[in-house]
Amino acid sequence: MEINRAKIYFADGYKLTLNNGDLIHLIKQGIKLSSIKLEKSDKNFILSLLQILNQCDYFYLDNDTKTIYKESSIVKIKYIDKPNFEIMSDL
Protein backbone atom coordinates (compact mmCIF):
# COMPACT_ATOMS: atom_id res chain seq x y z
CA MET A 1 0.00 0.00 0.00
CA GLU A 2 1.32 3.40 -1.01
CA ILE A 3 1.46 6.06 1.67
CA ASN A 4 -0.24 9.36 0.89
CA ARG A 5 1.52 12.43 2.25
CA ALA A 6 0.84 16.12 2.25
CA LYS A 7 3.03 18.98 3.40
CA ILE A 8 1.19 21.88 5.00
CA TYR A 9 2.86 25.30 4.88
CA PHE A 10 1.87 27.87 7.52
CA ALA A 11 2.10 31.67 7.32
CA ASP A 12 5.03 31.75 9.79
CA GLY A 13 7.08 29.39 7.58
CA TYR A 14 6.48 26.25 9.66
CA LYS A 15 5.92 23.05 7.66
CA LEU A 16 3.95 20.01 8.80
CA THR A 17 3.81 16.66 7.00
CA LEU A 18 0.66 14.57 7.30
CA ASN A 19 0.47 10.93 6.29
CA ASN A 20 -2.33 8.57 5.44
CA GLY A 21 -3.41 7.05 8.76
CA ASP A 22 -2.66 10.13 10.89
CA LEU A 23 -5.34 10.97 13.43
CA ILE A 24 -6.38 14.65 13.45
CA HIS A 25 -8.31 16.14 16.37
CA LEU A 26 -10.51 19.11 15.40
CA ILE A 27 -11.29 22.08 17.67
CA LYS A 28 -13.95 24.74 16.98
CA GLN A 29 -14.60 27.66 19.32
CA GLY A 30 -12.51 26.00 22.04
CA ILE A 31 -14.45 22.71 21.96
CA LYS A 32 -13.06 19.44 20.60
CA LEU A 33 -15.39 18.46 17.76
CA SER A 34 -14.10 15.09 16.63
CA SER A 35 -11.11 12.97 15.70
CA ILE A 36 -10.69 11.95 12.08
CA LYS A 37 -8.25 9.46 10.60
CA LEU A 38 -6.82 10.35 7.18
CA GLU A 39 -7.74 7.50 4.83
CA LYS A 40 -8.17 8.39 1.18
CA SER A 41 -6.76 7.30 -2.15
CA ASP A 42 -3.99 9.27 -3.87
CA LYS A 43 -6.29 11.35 -6.03
CA ASN A 44 -8.62 12.35 -3.17
CA PHE A 45 -6.07 12.86 -0.37
CA ILE A 46 -5.70 16.67 -0.60
CA LEU A 47 -9.42 17.22 -1.14
CA SER A 48 -10.22 15.03 1.85
CA LEU A 49 -7.67 16.89 3.97
CA LEU A 50 -9.17 20.25 2.96
CA GLN A 51 -12.68 19.09 3.84
CA ILE A 52 -11.49 17.90 7.25
CA LEU A 53 -9.54 21.06 8.11
CA ASN A 54 -12.33 23.32 6.86
CA GLN A 55 -14.51 22.10 9.76
CA CYS A 56 -12.31 23.55 12.49
CA ASP A 57 -10.55 26.63 13.85
CA TYR A 58 -7.65 24.64 15.31
CA PHE A 59 -6.35 21.09 15.08
CA TYR A 60 -3.74 18.85 16.64
CA LEU A 61 -2.31 15.44 15.83
CA ASP A 62 -2.57 12.32 17.91
CA ASN A 63 1.22 11.88 17.91
CA ASP A 64 1.84 15.48 19.14
CA THR A 65 -0.76 16.65 21.64
CA LYS A 66 1.46 19.52 22.84
CA THR A 67 1.14 21.50 19.59
CA ILE A 68 -2.10 23.02 18.29
CA TYR A 69 -2.25 24.43 14.75
CA LYS A 70 -4.53 27.25 13.55
CA GLU A 71 -6.39 26.26 10.40
CA SER A 72 -6.60 29.82 9.04
CA SER A 73 -2.79 30.20 9.09
CA ILE A 74 -2.36 27.55 6.37
CA VAL A 75 -1.08 29.15 3.16
CA LYS A 76 -0.42 26.05 1.04
CA ILE A 77 -0.92 22.28 1.02
CA LYS A 78 1.22 20.21 -1.31
CA TYR A 79 0.77 16.52 -2.14
CA ILE A 80 4.02 14.58 -1.82
CA ASP A 81 4.02 11.85 -4.44
CA LYS A 82 7.48 10.43 -3.77
CA PRO A 83 9.39 9.97 -0.52
CA ASN A 84 12.15 12.51 0.00
CA PHE A 85 15.32 10.62 0.89
CA GLU A 86 18.39 12.48 2.07
CA ILE A 87 21.74 11.02 1.08
CA MET A 88 24.19 11.03 3.95
CA SER A 89 27.91 10.94 3.29
CA ASP A 90 31.07 11.15 5.36
CA LEU A 91 32.97 12.91 2.56
Buried (B, 14 or more C-beta within 10 A) or exposed (E): EEEBBBBBBBEEEEEBEBEBEBEBBBBBEEEEBEEBEBEBEEEEBBEBBEEBBEBBBBBBBEEEEEEEBBBEEBEEBEEBEEEEEEEEEEE
